[in-house]
Amino acid sequence: MLGMKTKEDGKKYNYLGKAGEHRIMAELLMRGINPCRAEIDDGMDFILENGKKIQAKASHSVKMKIWRYEAPTYRYDLGKRRYHALTGKTLQTFPKEDIDFYILWMVNDDKFLVIPKTEIGKIKSIVIPDLSGKSKWHKFLDKWDLLI
């Protein structure tokens, strides 16, 4: 059905999420930062040896109309989407306040943003129009040192 989400859409979303967790975990390990996966996903994906709690997010670039032009854009919902098998609905919840950092993987460009939770406040989604550096989020590009 055109325009309706299906179980397959939910699977693809879950696959991207899991791929993002693994890619971010690999990047952390390559940088000498040891992440420990959370057994139960309650908003936190990893906890580091120093106790910092991480939420991992991944997004593909899509063309979106921003102002007057179309630009490759990354969009991150900072909540958690869960597919409810019985109702067929996608539920969205937002993580608890005990997350310290979001690590956003920009899949098409293979770049990362390491953003402190304190910078996000009550924002529920982040949109990054391109990698030109004009977004307020670009100052967090590859800021791995914030995790140490």
Secondary structure as the mmCIF struct_conf table of DSSP 4:
data_model
#
loop_
_struct_conf.conf_type_id
_struct_conf.id
_struct_conf.beg_label_comp_id
_struct_conf.beg_label_asym_id
_struct_conf.beg_label_seq_id
_struct_conf.end_label_comp_id
_struct_conf.end_label_asym_id
_struct_conf.end_label_seq_id
TURN_TY1_P TURN_TY1_P1 LEU A 2 GLY A 3
HELX_RH_AL_P HELX_RH_AL_P1 LYS A 7 MET A 30
TURN_TY1_P TURN_TY1_P2 ARG A 31 GLY A 32
STRN STRN1 PRO A 35 ARG A 37
BEND BEND1 GLU A 39 ILE A 40
BEND BEND2 ASP A 42 GLY A 43
STRN STRN2 PHE A 46 LEU A 48
TURN_TY1_P TURN_TY1_P3 GLU A 49 ASN A 50
BEND BEND3 GLY A 51 GLY A 51
STRN STRN3 LYS A 53 SER A 59
STRN STRN4 VAL A 62 ILE A 66
TURN_TY1_P TURN_TY1_P4 TRP A 67 ARG A 68
STRN STRN5 TYR A 69 ASP A 77
BEND BEND4 LEU A 78 GLY A 79
STRN STRN6 LYS A 80 TYR A 83
TURN_TY1_P TURN_TY1_P5 ALA A 85 THR A 87
STRN STRN7 THR A 90 THR A 93
TURN_TY1_P TURN_TY1_P6 GLU A 97 ASP A 98
STRN STRN8 PHE A 101 MET A 106
HELX_RH_3T_P HELX_RH_3T_P1 VAL A 107 ASP A 109
TURN_TY1_P TURN_TY1_P7 ASP A 110 ASP A 110
STRN STRN9 LYS A 111 PRO A 116
HELX_RH_AL_P HELX_RH_AL_P2 LYS A 117 ILE A 120
TURN_TY1_P TURN_TY1_P8 GLY A 121 LYS A 122
STRN STRN10 SER A 125 ILE A 128
BEND BEND5 LEU A 131 GLY A 133
BEND BEND6 SER A 135 SER A 135
HELX_RH_3T_P HELX_RH_3T_P2 LYS A 136 PHE A 140
STRN STRN11 LEU A 141 LEU A 141
TURN_TY1_P TURN_TY1_P9 ASP A 142 ASP A 142
HELX_RH_3T_P HELX_RH_3T_P3 TRP A 144 LEU A 147
#
